[in-house]
């Protein structure tokens, strides 16, 4: 459920970025949508790790990497790409 919610948030934010009414897109919408896409990937990997594969395969490093990249994208957008 969290993966679907994160994916829905990413899609809504990307749609708002593409259809920005001012003519100049708000870049924070882009960084937020990419962050939520990364969090959706993180949640999908969590389900695969805990439910599908079980204890024989550990995907915790991949999950942490996806979350780190997602938060890094958001942090970049908030700090270095602010107007």
GUFI-212293 format. One record per atom (N, C-alpha, C, O): atom name; x, y, z. Coordinates in steps of 0.1 Angstrom, whole numbers, plus 5000, padded with zeros to 4 digits. Layout:
REM residues N
PT  name     u     v     w
PT    CA     X     Y     Z
...
This chain:
REM residues 83
PT  name     u     v     w
PT     N  5008  4988  5000
PT    CA  5000  5000  5000
PT     C  5009  5013  5000
PT     O  5005  5022  4993
PT     N  5020  5012  5007
PT    CA  5029  5024  5008
PT     C  5035  5026  4994
PT     O  5037  5038  4990
PT     N  5039  5015  4987
PT    CA  5045  5017  4974
PT     C  5035  5023  4964
PT     O  5039  5032  4957
PT     N  5022  5019  4965
PT    CA  5012  5025  4956
PT     C  5010  5040  4959
PT     O  5008  5048  4950
PT     N  5010  5043  4972
PT    CA  5008  5057  4976
PT     C  5019  5066  4972
PT     O  5017  5077  4967
PT     N  5032  5061  4973
PT    CA  5043  5068  4969
PT     C  5044  5070  4954
PT     O  5047  5081  4949
PT     N  5040  5060  4947
PT    CA  5039  5061  4932
PT     C  5029  5071  4928
PT     O  5031  5078  4918
PT     N  5017  5070  4934
PT    CA  5007  5080  4931
PT     C  5011  5094  4934
PT     O  5008  5103  4926
PT     N  5018  5096  4945
PT    CA  5023  5110  4948
PT     C  5033  5114  4937
PT     O  5033  5126  4933
PT     N  5042  5105  4933
PT    CA  5052  5108  4923
PT     C  5045  5112  4910
PT     O  5049  5122  4903
PT     N  5034  5105  4906
PT    CA  5027  5108  4894
PT     C  5020  5121  4894
PT     O  5020  5129  4885
PT     N  5014  5124  4906
PT    CA  5006  5136  4907
PT     C  5016  5148  4907
PT     O  5013  5159  4901
PT     N  5027  5147  4914
PT    CA  5037  5158  4914
PT     C  5043  5160  4900
PT     O  5045  5171  4896
PT     N  5046  5149  4893
PT    CA  5052  5150  4880
PT     C  5042  5157  4870
PT     O  5045  5165  4862
PT     N  5029  5153  4872
PT    CA  5019  5159  4863
PT     C  5017  5174  4866
PT     O  5016  5182  4857
PT     N  5018  5178  4879
PT    CA  5018  5192  4882
PT     C  5030  5199  4877
PT     O  5029  5211  4873
PT     N  5042  5193  4877
PT    CA  5054  5199  4871
PT     C  5052  5201  4856
PT     O  5056  5212  4851
PT     N  5047  5192  4849
PT    CA  5045  5193  4835
PT     C  5035  5203  4831
PT     O  5037  5211  4821
PT     N  5024  5204  4839
PT    CA  5013  5213  4836
PT     C  5014  5226  4844
PT     O  5003  5231  4847
PT     N  5025  5230  4847
PT    CA  5026  5243  4855
PT     C  5020  5254  4848
PT     O  5024  5257  4837
PT     N  5010  5261  4854
PT    CA  5003  5272  4847
PT     C  5011  5284  4845
PT     O  5007  5292  4836
PT     N  5022  5287  4852
PT    CA  5029  5299  4850
PT     C  5038  5299  4838
PT     O  5044  5310  4835
PT     N  5039  5288  4831
PT    CA  5048  5288  4819
PT     C  5062  5283  4823
PT     O  5069  5277  4815
PT     N  5067  5287  4835
PT    CA  5080  5283  4840
PT     C  5077  5273  4850
PT     O  5072  5276  4861
PT     N  5081  5260  4848
PT    CA  5078  5250  4858
PT     C  5085  5252  4871
PT     O  5097  5257  4872
PT     N  5079  5248  4882
PT    CA  5085  5249  4895
PT     C  5093  5237  4897
PT     O  5088  5225  4898
PT     N  5106  5239  4898
PT    CA  5116  5227  4899
PT     C  5114  5219  4911
PT     O  5118  5207  4911
PT     N  5109  5224  4922
PT    CA  5107  5217  4934
PT     C  5097  5205  4932
PT     O  5098  5195  4938
PT     N  5088  5207  4923
PT    CA  5078  5196  4920
PT     C  5086  5185  4913
PT     O  5083  5173  4916
PT     N  5095  5188  4905
PT    CA  5103  5178  4898
PT     C  5111  5170  4908
PT     O  5111  5157  4908
PT     N  5118  5177  4917
PT    CA  5127  5170  4927
PT     C  5118  5162  4937
PT     O  5122  5151  4941
PT     N  5106  5167  4940
PT    CA  5097  5160  4949
PT     C  5092  5147  4942
PT     O  5091  5136  4949
PT     N  5089  5148  4930
PT    CA  5083  5136  4923
PT     C  5094  5126  4921
PT     O  5091  5114  4922
PT     N  5106  5130  4918
PT    CA  5117  5120  4918
PT     C  5120  5113  4931
PT     O  5123  5101  4932
PT     N  5119  5121  4942
PT    CA  5121  5116  4955
PT     C  5110  5105  4958
PT     O  5113  5094  4963
PT     N  5097  5108  4955
PT    CA  5087  5099  4958
PT     C  5088  5086  4949
PT     O  5084  5075  4953
PT     N  5093  5088  4937
PT    CA  5095  5076  4928
PT     C  5106  5067  4934
PT     O  5104  5055  4934
PT     N  5116  5073  4940
PT    CA  5126  5065  4947
PT     C  5121  5058  4959
PT     O  5125  5047  4962
PT     N  5112  5065  4967
PT    CA  5106  5059  4978
PT     C  5097  5048  4975
PT     O  5095  5038  4982
PT     N  5090  5049  4963
PT    CA  5082  5038  4958
PT     C  5090  5026  4955
PT     O  5086  5015  4958
PT     N  5102  5028  4949
PT    CA  5111  5017  4946
PT     C  5116  5011  4959
PT     O  5117  4999  4960
PT     N  5118  5019  4969
PT    CA  5123  5014  4982
PT     C  5112  5005  4988
PT     O  5115  4994  4993
PT     N  5099  5009  4987
PT    CA  5088  5001  4992
PT     C  5086  4988  4985
PT     O  5083  4978  4990
PT     N  5088  4989  4971
PT    CA  5087  4976  4964
PT     C  5098  4967  4967
PT     O  5095  4955  4969
PT     N  5110  4972  4969
PT    CA  5121  4963  4973
PT     C  5119  4957  4987
PT     O  5123  4946  4990
PT     N  5112  4965  4996
PT    CA  5109  4960  5009
PT     C  5099  4948  5008
PT     O  5101  4938  5015
PT     N  5089  4949  5000
PT    CA  5080  4938  4998
PT     C  5087  4926  4992
PT     O  5084  4915  4996
PT     N  5095  4928  4982
PT    CA  5102  4917  4976
PT     C  5111  4911  4986
PT     O  5112  4898  4987
PT     N  5118  4919  4994
PT    CA  5128  4914  5004
PT     C  5121  4906  5015
PT     O  5125  4895  5018
PT     N  5110  4911  5021
PT    CA  5104  4905  5032
PT     C  5094  4894  5029
PT     O  5092  4885  5037
PT     N  5086  4896  5018
PT    CA  5075  4887  5015
PT     C  5079  4877  5005
PT     O  5076  4865  5007
PT     N  5085  4881  4994
PT    CA  5087  4872  4983
PT     C  5099  4863  4984
PT     O  5098  4851  4983
PT     N  5110  4869  4987
PT    CA  5123  4861  4988
PT     C  5125  4855  5001
PT     O  5131  4844  5001
PT     N  5121  4861  5012
PT    CA  5123  4855  5025
PT     C  5137  4857  5030
PT     O  5144  4865  5025
PT     N  5141  4848  5039
PT    CA  5154  4850  5046
PT     C  5166  4846  5037
PT     O  5177  4849  5041
PT     N  5164  4839  5026
PT    CA  5175  4834  5018
PT     C  5182  4845  5010
PT     O  5193  4843  5005
PT     N  5175  4856  5008
PT    CA  5181  4867  5000
PT     C  5179  4880  5008
PT     O  5168  4884  5011
PT     N  5190  4888  5010
PT    CA  5189  4900  5018
PT     C  5190  4912  5008
PT     O  5201  4914  5002
PT     N  5180  4920  5007
PT    CA  5180  4932  4998
PT     C  5181  4945  5006
PT     O  5178  4955  5001
PT     N  5185  4944  5019
PT    CA  5186  4956  5027
PT     C  5195  4966  5022
PT     O  5193  4978  5023
PT     N  5206  4962  5016
PT    CA  5216  4972  5010
PT     C  5209  4979  4998
PT     O  5211  4991  4996
PT     N  5202  4972  4990
PT    CA  5195  4978  4978
PT     C  5184  4988  4983
PT     O  5182  4998  4977
PT     N  5177  4983  4993
PT    CA  5166  4992  4999
PT     C  5172  5005  5004
PT     O  5167  5016  5002
PT     N  5183  5003  5012
PT    CA  5189  5015  5018
PT     C  5195  5024  5007
PT     O  5194  5037  5008
PT     N  5200  5019  4997
PT    CA  5205  5026  4985
PT     C  5194  5034  4978
PT     O  5196  5046  4975
PT     N  5183  5028  4976
PT    CA  5172  5035  4969
PT     C  5167  5046  4978
PT     O  5164  5057  4973
PT     N  5166  5044  4991
PT    CA  5161  5055  5000
PT     C  5171  5066  5001
PT     O  5168  5078  5001
PT     N  5184  5063  5001
PT    CA  5195  5073  5001
PT     C  5195  5081  4989
PT     O  5196  5094  4990
PT     N  5193  5075  4977
PT    CA  5193  5083  4965
PT     C  5180  5092  4964
PT     O  5181  5103  4960
PT     N  5169  5086  4969
PT    CA  5157  5094  4969
PT     C  5158  5106  4978
PT     O  5154  5117  4974
PT     N  5163  5105  4989
PT    CA  5165  5116  4999
PT     C  5176  5125  4994
PT     O  5175  5137  4996
PT     N  5186  5120  4987
PT    CA  5197  5128  4981
PT     C  5191  5137  4970
PT     O  5195  5149  4969
PT     N  5183  5132  4962
PT    CA  5176  5140  4952
PT     C  5168  5151  4958
PT     O  5169  5163  4953
PT     N  5160  5148  4968
PT    CA  5152  5158  4974
PT     C  5161  5169  4981
PT     O  5158  5181  4980
PT     N  5172  5165  4988
PT    CA  5181  5174  4994
PT     C  5187  5183  4984
PT     O  5189  5195  4987
PT     N  5192  5177  4973
PT    CA  5197  5185  4962
PT     C  5188  5196  4957
PT     O  5191  5208  4956
PT     N  5175  5192  4955
PT    CA  5165  5201  4951
PT     C  5162  5212  4961
PT     O  5160  5224  4957
PT     N  5162  5209  4973
PT    CA  5159  5219  4983
PT     C  5171  5229  4986
PT     O  5169  5241  4988
PT     N  5183  5224  4985
PT    CA  5195  5233  4988
PT     C  5200  5240  4976
PT     O  5201  5252  4975
PT     N  5204  5232  4966
PT    CA  5212  5238  4955
PT     C  5203  5243  4943
PT     O  5208  5251  4935
PT     N  5191  5239  4942
PT    CA  5183  5243  4931
PT     C  5172  5253  4936
PT     O  5161  5254  4929
PT     N  5174  5259  4947
PT    CA  5163  5269  4951
PT     C  5165  5282  4944
PT     O  5176  5286  4941
PT     N  5154  5289  4943
PT    CA  5155  5302  4936
PT     C  5155  5313  4945
PT     O  5156  5325  4941
